[in-house]
Amino acid sequence: MEEPERGTTVTTIDTSAPVERAGKRQWIGLAVLALPTLLLALDMSVLYLALPHLAADLQPSSTQLLWITDIYGFMVAGFLITMGTLGDRIGRRKLLMIGAVCFAAASVLAAWSTSAEMLIATRTVLGIAGATLMPSTLGLITNMFKDPKQRGVAIAVWMSCFMGGTALGPAVGGVLLEAFWWGSVFLLGVPVMVLLLTTGPVLLPEHRNPDAGRLDLVSVGLSLGTILPIIYGLKELAKDGVSTVALGAVVAGAVVGVTFIRRQLRLDDPLLDLRLFRNKRFSSALGIFSVGGFAMGGMFLFVSQYLQLVQGLSPLEAGLWLVPPAVAMIGGTMFGPVLNQKVGAGWVIGGGMAVAAAGLFLMTLAGATGGLGLIVGGMIVATVGLGPGAALTADIVVSSAPPEKAGSAASVSETSGEFGIALGIAMLGSLGTAVYRSELTIPAGTPAELATAAQDSLAGAAVAAAQLPGDVAAPLLDAAREAFMTGLNTVAGIGATAMFLFAIVGVSLFRRFQPAAPAPEAATAEASEAEEPVAA
């Protein structure tokens, strides 16, 4: 056993005491919680295929189109911490119900938006409402499943819905657009939220922190001033490379973040309890979770371009090719609790990252021709490896926090994943683009303005080639695809290296980790003080 850290209060738990096991009602309640999680993930990616259709209808400017795409993710990331802590204060079920009403109403308004401005506004409300769902659902799962084994399975189900929904979004969007208009992609949320509102009060217990203070609105503002500029800056770095605006946004967010941290340390009831980070398990699990998001966020960026611009697939075909990795990730995630009981957390997390590293290494071998099998196969191996550890690290994060702070811990976990993905897209995307530009050789006879467009990105090369005669267009496209694949191979190699290094870290940090059941005394106190009766 590891020695406790200095200054850490150790609670001795009677492991012989029986732990309350979840029954039928809790497992049905899990199904109710899994649906909005799946929907929230779908909403992050389902819009991409609808963009050309809504652009033709609403005629947004290029700036408005970017905000239509990005504002939802910005709002989710920005409000996660606030909503996680708010749920701990007013009740996680109550916040979930409020969020469901707002999400359903905003979905209807988004589907029938009559202008770009209206769609941006409704997407903003959708993002804020979505931020209430994730920490509330994960926090409730933690409270509903006291037994560590059952909790591990429940969180694996929750994580499977989130990961699978993100990857399946383009395919679902393609099917809807084949039969309906662009607004149909938003109406997915209405029946799900109606079901949640109907069954939630019956199946879901209420949990809150009875001793929580008032919500500090200044801290809310500072948290938004930290997260939103950093996420925005990272996205701009990924799209346009290094610029004053992008770097300035990241620096501004970091400066506000320092102020936010100082304020949290002074408050008696902080928005974010920084004492959680003193727990080595908590902070280490967050770090590993972020690294997984970092590597896979960058790879999904390149793979989606590879499928469409190198292989020449339609958006729907590209989305369908991403279904097998999504299914593999769901399967790997669901198998995590079984592996944890057999080999332990360290080998599940570290071993899974080593498998993911092997999958990314396979992708370094793919070329511009005949590489589809290696790319998709590598993604399948990587997602199978990451799935078990992702569910387990989420379990470690929320179980390391006191029960009354489960919502706050869940929001920190999800925010770290958002930062990891954004950082991966920005850093690995910028690196891959730099490699592409250094490797691209423009064929003779290409006009200067088209050469500049081709030098910018593979998409720019495809647009430029469409304006050139065949004897110049074909060599340009071939050269651009080869340069792009060199960038993809480089990014995959860096991701594989990062995964392998953190595989060693994961085994080292968690090889002796055994999730403990909550102390019976604590569970009893929580039930008597913080849990309201379930509606009949």
C-alpha positions in Angstrom: 0.0 0.0 0.0 1.2 3.5 -0.7 1.9 5.9 2.2 -0.7 8.7 2.5 0.5 12.1 1.5 1.6 14.5 4.3 -1.3 16.6 5.5 -3.9 14.3 4.1 -6.7 13.2 6.4 -7.1 9.4 6.2 -10.5 7.8 6.9 -10.4 4.2 8.0 -13.1 2.2 6.2 -14.5 -1.0 7.5 -14.3 -3.1 4.3 -16.1 -5.9 6.0 -19.3 -3.8 6.2 -21.8 -4.5 3.4 -22.1 -1.9 0.7 -25.5 -1.0 -0.5 -25.9 -2.5 -4.0 -27.9 -0.9 -6.8 -31.2 -2.6 -7.7 -33.5 -2.6 -10.7 -34.6 1.0 -10.2 -31.0 2.3 -10.3 -30.2 0.3 -13.5 -33.3 1.6 -15.2 -32.3 5.1 -14.0 -28.9 4.6 -15.6 -30.6 4.0 -19.0 -32.5 7.3 -18.5 -29.2 9.1 -17.8 -27.4 7.5 -20.7 -29.8 8.9 -23.3 -29.1 12.6 -22.7 -25.4 11.8 -22.6 -25.6 10.1 -26.0 -27.6 13.1 -27.3 -25.2 15.6 -26.0 -22.3 13.9 -27.7 -24.2 13.6 -31.0 -25.0 17.3 -31.0 -21.3 18.1 -30.9 -20.7 16.4 -34.3 -24.1 15.9 -36.0 -24.2 19.4 -37.4 -21.1 19.1 -39.7 -23.0 17.4 -42.6 -25.9 19.9 -42.3 -23.7 23.0 -42.7 -24.0 23.2 -46.6 -27.8 22.8 -46.4 -28.4 25.4 -43.7 -25.9 27.7 -45.3 -27.9 27.6 -48.5 -31.1 28.3 -46.6 -30.0 30.9 -44.0 -27.1 32.4 -46.0 -24.8 33.1 -43.1 -21.5 35.0 -43.5 -18.3 33.0 -43.1 -17.9 34.4 -39.6 -21.5 33.5 -38.7 -21.0 30.0 -40.1 -18.0 29.5 -37.8 -20.0 30.6 -34.8 -22.8 28.3 -35.7 -20.3 25.5 -35.6 -18.3 26.4 -32.6 -20.5 28.2 -30.1 -22.2 25.0 -28.8 -18.8 23.5 -27.8 -17.6 26.8 -26.4 -20.6 27.0 -24.1 -20.5 23.4 -23.0 -16.8 23.7 -22.1 -17.2 27.2 -20.5 -20.1 26.3 -18.2 -19.2 22.7 -17.1 -17.5 23.8 -13.9 -20.2 26.3 -13.0 -23.0 23.7 -13.6 -21.2 20.9 -11.8 -20.9 23.0 -8.7 -24.4 24.4 -9.1 -25.8 20.9 -9.2 -24.0 20.1 -5.9 -25.7 23.2 -4.4 -29.3 23.1 -5.6 -29.6 19.3 -6.4 -28.3 17.3 -9.3 -31.7 16.0 -10.4 -33.3 19.5 -10.2 -30.5 20.9 -12.4 -30.9 18.0 -14.8 -34.6 18.7 -15.2 -34.1 22.4 -15.7 -31.4 21.7 -18.3 -33.7 19.2 -20.1 -36.5 21.7 -20.4 -34.1 24.4 -21.8 -32.4 21.9 -24.2 -35.7 20.7 -25.6 -37.0 24.2 -26.1 -33.8 25.4 -27.7 -33.7 22.3 -30.0 -37.1 23.2 -31.4 -36.1 26.8 -31.9 -32.9 25.8 -33.6 -34.7 23.4 -36.0 -36.9 26.2 -37.2 -34.4 29.1 -37.1 -35.2 31.7 -39.7 -31.8 33.5 -39.6 -28.2 32.9 -38.8 -28.4 35.1 -35.8 -31.3 33.1 -34.4 -29.4 29.8 -34.9 -26.3 31.2 -33.2 -28.5 32.3 -30.2 -30.3 28.9 -30.0 -27.0 27.0 -30.3 -25.7 29.2 -27.4 -28.6 28.2 -25.2 -28.2 24.5 -26.3 -24.5 24.7 -25.1 -25.4 26.2 -21.8 -28.2 23.6 -21.3 -25.9 20.8 -22.4 -23.4 21.9 -19.7 -26.0 21.0 -17.1 -26.4 17.5 -18.4 -23.0 15.9 -18.2 -21.9 16.7 -14.6 -25.4 16.1 -13.4 -25.6 12.6 -15.0 -22.2 11.5 -13.9 -22.7 12.9 -10.4 -26.0 11.1 -10.0 -24.5 7.8 -11.2 -21.8 8.2 -8.6 -24.5 8.6 -5.9 -26.8 5.9 -7.2 -24.1 3.2 -7.4 -22.3 2.8 -4.1 -20.7 -0.5 -4.9 -17.4 0.0 -6.6 -17.9 -2.8 -9.1 -21.4 -1.7 -10.1 -20.2 1.9 -10.2 -17.4 0.9 -12.6 -19.9 -0.8 -14.9 -22.4 2.2 -14.8 -19.7 4.7 -15.6 -18.5 2.5 -18.5 -22.0 2.6 -19.9 -22.1 6.4 -19.5 -18.7 6.8 -21.1 -19.6 4.5 -24.0 -22.6 6.7 -24.8 -20.6 9.8 -24.8 -17.7 8.4 -26.9 -20.0 6.5 -29.3 -22.3 9.5 -29.8 -19.4 11.8 -30.8 -18.2 9.4 -33.5 -21.6 8.4 -34.7 -22.8 12.0 -35.1 -21.8 12.4 -38.8 -23.4 9.1 -39.8 -26.6 9.9 -38.0 -26.6 13.4 -39.5 -26.2 11.9 -43.0 -29.1 9.6 -42.6 -31.4 12.4 -41.3 -30.4 14.7 -44.2 -31.2 12.0 -46.7 -34.8 12.0 -45.5 -35.5 15.4 -43.9 -34.3 19.0 -43.9 -31.3 20.3 -42.0 -33.4 21.3 -38.9 -34.1 17.6 -38.3 -30.6 17.1 -36.7 -31.7 19.3 -33.8 -35.0 17.6 -33.2 -33.3 14.5 -32.0 -33.1 16.1 -28.6 -36.9 16.7 -28.1 -38.1 13.1 -27.5 -35.1 12.2 -25.4 -35.6 15.2 -23.1 -39.4 14.5 -22.9 -38.5 11.0 -21.8 -36.0 12.3 -19.2 -38.6 14.8 -17.8 -41.2 12.1 -17.6 -39.2 9.3 -16.0 -36.5 11.3 -14.1 -38.6 12.3 -11.1 -39.7 8.7 -10.6 -36.4 6.9 -11.2 -33.7 9.4 -10.2 -33.0 10.3 -6.5 -32.1 13.9 -5.6 -28.6 14.6 -4.2 -27.1 17.8 -3.1 -24.6 19.2 -0.6 -26.6 20.4 2.4 -23.7 22.6 3.6 -23.0 24.3 0.3 -22.8 28.1 0.3 -24.1 30.5 -2.2 -22.8 30.5 -5.8 -20.1 33.1 -6.3 -21.0 34.9 -9.4 -17.6 36.6 -9.7 -16.0 33.2 -9.8 -18.5 32.1 -12.5 -17.4 35.1 -14.6 -13.7 34.4 -14.0 -14.1 30.7 -14.9 -15.7 31.7 -18.2 -13.0 34.3 -18.7 -10.5 31.6 -18.3 -11.9 28.7 -20.3 -13.6 30.4 -23.2 -10.5 32.5 -24.4 -8.2 29.5 -24.1 -10.5 27.1 -26.0 -11.1 29.8 -28.6 -7.4 30.5 -29.0 -6.5 26.9 -29.3 -9.1 26.4 -32.0 -7.8 29.4 -33.9 -4.3 28.1 -33.7 -5.5 24.8 -35.2 -7.4 26.5 -38.1 -5.2 29.4 -39.0 -1.8 28.8 -37.4 0.0 31.2 -35.1 -1.5 34.6 -34.9 -1.6 37.5 -32.5 -5.3 37.1 -31.9 -5.0 33.3 -31.1 -2.0 33.7 -28.8 -3.5 36.8 -27.2 -6.7 34.8 -26.4 -4.7 32.0 -24.8 -2.6 34.4 -22.7 -5.6 36.4 -21.6 -7.4 33.3 -20.5 -4.3 32.2 -18.6 -4.0 35.5 -16.8 -7.7 35.4 -15.8 -7.1 31.8 -14.7 -4.5 32.9 -12.2 -7.0 35.4 -10.8 -9.7 32.7 -10.6 -7.3 30.3 -8.7 -6.4 33.0 -6.2 -10.0 33.8 -5.6 -10.9 30.1 -5.1 -8.2 29.8 -2.5 -9.6 32.7 -0.5 -13.3 31.7 -0.5 -14.9 29.6 2.1 -17.3 28.2 -0.5 -15.3 28.2 -3.8 -16.8 27.5 -7.2 -14.0 25.0 -7.7 -12.6 23.3 -4.6 -8.9 23.2 -5.5 -8.2 20.9 -2.5 -9.4 18.1 -4.8 -6.2 18.4 -6.7 -4.2 17.5 -3.6 -5.4 14.0 -4.1 -2.7 12.4 -6.3 -5.2 9.9 -7.7 -7.5 12.6 -8.7 -4.9 14.8 -10.4 -3.1 11.9 -12.1 -6.3 10.5 -13.5 -7.2 13.9 -14.9 -3.8 14.2 -16.5 -4.0 10.8 -18.2 -7.5 11.5 -19.4 -6.3 14.7 -21.0 -3.4 13.0 -22.7 -5.9 10.5 -24.3 -8.0 13.4 -25.5 -4.9 15.2 -26.8 -3.7 12.3 -29.0 -7.1 11.3 -30.3 -8.4 14.8 -30.9 -5.5 15.5 -33.2 -5.9 12.2 -35.0 -9.6 12.6 -35.6 -8.9 15.9 -37.2 -6.5 14.4 -39.7 -8.4 11.2 -40.3 -11.6 13.1 -41.2 -9.6 15.0 -43.8 -7.9 11.9 -45.0 -11.1 10.1 -45.7 -12.6 12.9 -47.8 -9.6 14.6 -49.4 -7.2 11.7 -49.9 -9.6 8.8 -50.4 -12.2 11.0 -52.1 -15.2 9.8 -49.9 -18.4 11.8 -49.5 -19.1 13.2 -46.0 -21.6 10.4 -45.3 -19.2 7.7 -46.5 -16.5 9.2 -44.4 -18.8 9.2 -41.4 -19.7 5.5 -42.0 -16.0 4.6 -42.1 -15.7 6.1 -38.6 -18.5 3.8 -37.2 -16.2 0.8 -36.7 -13.7 2.7 -34.5 -16.8 4.0 -32.5 -18.1 0.5 -32.0 -14.6 -0.7 -31.0 -14.4 2.1 -28.5 -17.8 1.2 -27.0 -16.8 -2.4 -26.7 -13.4 -1.5 -25.1 -15.1 0.8 -22.7 -17.7 -1.8 -21.6 -14.9 -4.4 -21.1 -13.0 -2.1 -18.8 -14.7 -3.0 -15.5 -14.1 -6.7 -16.2 -10.4 -6.1 -16.9 -10.1 -3.9 -13.8 -11.3 -6.8 -11.6 -8.9 -9.2 -13.2 -5.6 -7.3 -13.7 -6.1 -4.0 -11.7 -6.4 -0.4 -12.6 -2.7 0.2 -13.4 -2.6 -2.4 -16.2 -6.0 -1.4 -17.6 -5.0 2.3 -17.9 -1.3 1.8 -18.8 -1.9 -1.4 -20.9 -4.7 0.3 -22.7 -2.6 3.3 -23.6 0.1 0.9 -24.9 -2.4 -0.8 -27.1 -3.5 2.7 -28.3 0.1 3.6 -29.0 0.3 0.4 -31.2 -2.8 1.5 -33.1 -1.3 5.0 -33.8 2.0 3.4 -34.8 0.1 1.4 -37.5 -1.1 4.7 -38.9 2.4 5.9 -39.4 2.8 3.2 -42.0 -0.1 4.4 -44.2 0.6 6.1 -47.5 -1.5 8.2 -49.9 -2.5 5.1 -51.9 -3.7 1.9 -50.4 -3.6 3.1 -46.8 -7.3 3.1 -45.9 -7.0 -0.3 -44.1 -4.1 0.8 -42.0 -5.8 4.1 -41.1 -9.1 2.6 -40.1 -7.5 -0.5 -38.5 -5.1 1.7 -36.5 -8.1 3.8 -35.3 -9.9 0.6 -34.2 -6.9 -0.6 -32.3 -6.3 2.8 -30.7 -9.9 3.2 -29.6 -10.1 -0.3 -28.2 -7.1 0.5 -26.1 -8.3 3.9 -24.9 -11.9 2.8 -24.0 -11.3 0.9 -20.8 -8.9 3.4 -19.3 -11.2 6.4 -20.2 -14.0 4.9 -18.1 -11.8 3.9 -15.3 -10.1 7.3 -15.0 -13.5 9.0 -14.9 -14.5 6.5 -12.1 -11.2 7.3 -10.2 -11.8 11.1 -10.5 -15.4 11.1 -9.2 -14.8 8.4 -6.5 -11.8 10.3 -5.2 -14.0 13.3 -4.3 -16.4 13.5 -1.3 -19.9 12.4 -2.3 -21.2 16.0 -1.8 -18.7 17.2 -4.5 -19.4 14.5 -7.1 -20.9 17.0 -9.5 -17.9 19.4 -9.2 -15.5 16.5 -9.7 -17.4 15.3 -12.7 -17.3 18.7 -14.3 -13.5 18.9 -13.7 -13.1 15.6 -15.4 -15.1 16.6 -18.5 -13.4 20.0 -18.7 -10.0 18.4 -18.7 -11.1 16.2 -21.6 -12.3 19.3 -23.5 -9.0 21.0 -22.9 -7.1 17.8 -24.0 -9.0 17.5 -27.2 -8.7 21.3 -28.0 -5.0 21.2 -27.2 -4.5 18.1 -29.4 -6.3 19.7 -32.3 -4.3 22.9 -31.9 -0.8 21.6 -31.4 -0.9 18.4 -33.5 -3.0 20.2 -36.2 -0.4 23.0 -36.4 2.4 20.5 -36.4 0.9 18.4 -39.2 0.2 21.6 -41.2 3.8 22.7 -40.8 5.0 19.4 -42.0 2.6 19.5 -45.0 3.9 22.9 -46.0 7.5 22.0 -45.7 7.1 18.8 -47.7 4.8 20.1 -50.5 6.5 20.7 -53.9 4.4 22.9 -56.2 4.6 21.6 -59.8 5.8 23.9 -62.5 3.1 25.9 -64.3 1.0 26.5 -61.2 -0.2 30.1 -61.0 1.1 32.0 -58.0 -2.3 32.6 -56.4 -3.3 28.9 -56.7 0.1 27.8 -55.5 -0.4 29.9 -52.4 -3.8 28.3 -51.8 -2.3 24.8 -52.2 0.5 25.6 -49.8 -2.1 26.6 -47.2 -3.8 23.2 -46.8 -4.8 20.0 -48.6 -8.3 21.4 -48.9 -6.8 24.5 -50.6 -4.8 22.2 -52.9 -8.0 20.4 -53.9 -9.8 23.7 -54.7 -6.7 24.9 -56.7 -6.5 21.7 -58.7 -10.1 22.1 -59.7 -9.1 25.3 -61.5 -6.1 23.9 -63.3 -5.7 21.8 -66.5 -5.4 18.1 -66.0 -1.6 17.9 -66.7 -1.0 20.3 -63.8 -3.9 19.4 -61.5 -3.0 15.7 -61.2 0.7 16.3 -60.1 -0.4 19.0 -57.7 -3.0 16.8 -56.0 -0.6 13.9 -55.8 2.1 16.0 -54.3 -0.4 17.6 -51.8 -1.7 14.2 -50.7 1.8 12.8 -50.2 2.7 15.9 -48.1 -0.5 15.5 -46.1 0.3 11.9 -45.4 3.7 12.8 -44.2 2.1 15.2 -41.8 -0.5 12.6 -40.7 2.3 10.0 -40.2 4.3 12.5 -38.1 1.3 13.4 -35.9 0.5 9.7 -35.4 4.1 9.0 -34.4 4.0 11.8 -31.8 0.7 10.5 -30.5 2.0 7.0 -30.3 5.1 8.2 -28.4 3.0 10.2 -25.9 0.6 7.3 -25.4 3.5 4.9 -24.7 5.2 7.2 -22.2 2.0 7.7 -20.3 1.3 4.0 -20.4 4.4 3.6 -18.2 3.1 6.4 -16.0 -0.3 4.9 -15.8 1.0 1.5 -14.7 3.3 3.1 -12.1 0.7 5.4 -10.6 -2.3 3.0 -10.5 -0.8 -0.5 -10.2 -1.9 -0.7 -6.5 -5.1 1.3 -6.8 -8.2 -0.3 -5.4 -11.4 1.8 -5.4 -12.9 1.9 -1.9 -16.5 1.9 -1.0 -17.8 5.0 0.9 -17.7 4.6 4.6 -21.1 3.4 5.9 -21.2 6.4 8.3 -20.6 8.8 5.5 -23.2 7.2 3.4 -25.8 7.3 6.2 -25.1 10.9 6.9 -25.4 11.8 3.3 -28.7 10.0 2.9 -30.2 11.6 5.9 -29.0 15.1 5.2 -28.8 15.5 1.4 -31.1 13.0 -0.2 -34.7 13.8 -0.9 -37.2 11.0 -1.3 -37.8 9.7 -4.8 -41.2 10.7 -6.2 -43.7 7.9 -6.1 
